[in-house]
């Protein structure tokens, strides 16, 4: 199995990165729809922060940049129709 795909595989009795990515992106979609036009605070662990970067920056999960290993991150995001995207 290529190294790129090994990191997507599920650990023993765990969730695969692909499954986690899908679940997180669905939640982000729901949150953005439900709270459109409002300020939102999402408190989460680093894995969710990493997936949110992939989601908001339109990156591919297969080309997951290792520089996105978040420890503590504050991100502000606005949809283009609502304003510009800012990251702090």
C-alpha positions as CSV (number, residue, x, y, z in Angstrom):
1,X,0.0,0.0,0.0
2,X,1.5,3.4,-0.9
3,X,2.4,5.7,2.0
4,X,-0.2,8.2,0.9
5,X,-2.9,5.7,1.4
6,X,-1.5,4.2,4.6
7,X,-2.2,7.5,6.5
8,X,-5.8,7.3,5.3
9,X,-6.4,3.8,6.8
10,X,-8.2,3.3,10.1
11,X,-6.2,2.4,13.1
12,X,-7.2,-0.7,15.0
13,X,-10.9,-0.2,15.9
14,X,-10.7,3.4,14.9
15,X,-11.9,5.8,12.3
16,X,-10.0,6.3,9.1
17,X,-8.7,9.7,8.2
18,X,-11.1,9.6,5.2
19,X,-14.1,8.9,7.4
20,X,-13.0,11.6,9.9
21,X,-12.5,14.1,7.0
22,X,-16.0,13.3,5.6
23,X,-17.7,13.6,9.1
24,X,-15.9,16.9,9.8
25,X,-16.7,18.4,6.5
26,X,-20.4,17.5,6.8
27,X,-20.4,19.1,10.3
28,X,-18.8,22.3,8.9
29,X,-21.3,22.4,6.0
30,X,-24.2,22.1,8.5
31,X,-22.7,24.7,10.9
32,X,-22.1,27.2,8.1
33,X,-25.7,26.7,6.7
34,X,-27.4,26.8,10.1
35,X,-25.5,29.9,11.3
36,X,-25.1,31.8,8.0
37,X,-24.3,35.4,8.5
38,X,-23.6,35.0,12.2
39,X,-20.4,34.9,14.2
40,X,-19.5,31.3,15.1
41,X,-17.0,29.8,17.6
42,X,-16.1,26.2,17.2
43,X,-14.0,24.6,19.9
44,X,-12.3,21.4,18.8
45,X,-9.1,19.3,18.8
46,X,-6.2,19.7,16.4
47,X,-7.4,17.0,14.0
48,X,-10.6,18.9,13.4
49,X,-8.6,22.1,12.9
50,X,-6.3,20.3,10.3
51,X,-9.4,19.0,8.4
52,X,-11.0,22.5,8.5
53,X,-7.9,23.9,6.8
54,X,-8.2,21.3,4.1
55,X,-11.9,22.1,3.8
56,X,-11.7,25.9,3.7
57,X,-8.6,26.1,1.5
58,X,-10.0,23.6,-1.0
59,X,-7.1,21.2,-0.6
60,X,-7.1,17.5,-1.4
61,X,-7.0,15.0,1.4
62,X,-4.5,13.0,-0.6
63,X,-2.1,15.9,-0.8
64,X,-2.5,16.7,2.9
65,X,0.3,19.2,3.7
66,X,2.3,18.2,6.8
67,X,2.6,21.9,7.7
68,X,-1.0,21.8,8.9
69,X,-0.3,19.9,12.1
70,X,-2.1,22.3,14.3
71,X,-1.5,22.6,18.0
72,X,-3.3,25.8,18.8
73,X,-5.0,27.7,16.0
74,X,-7.5,30.6,15.8
75,X,-9.1,30.8,12.3
76,X,-11.6,33.3,11.1
77,X,-13.5,32.4,7.9
78,X,-16.1,34.1,5.8
79,X,-17.7,32.8,2.6
80,X,-16.7,34.9,-0.4
81,X,-20.3,36.1,-0.8
82,X,-20.2,37.4,2.8
83,X,-16.7,38.9,2.7
84,X,-13.1,37.9,2.4
85,X,-11.5,35.0,4.1
86,X,-9.1,35.9,6.9
87,X,-6.8,33.6,8.9
88,X,-5.1,34.7,12.0
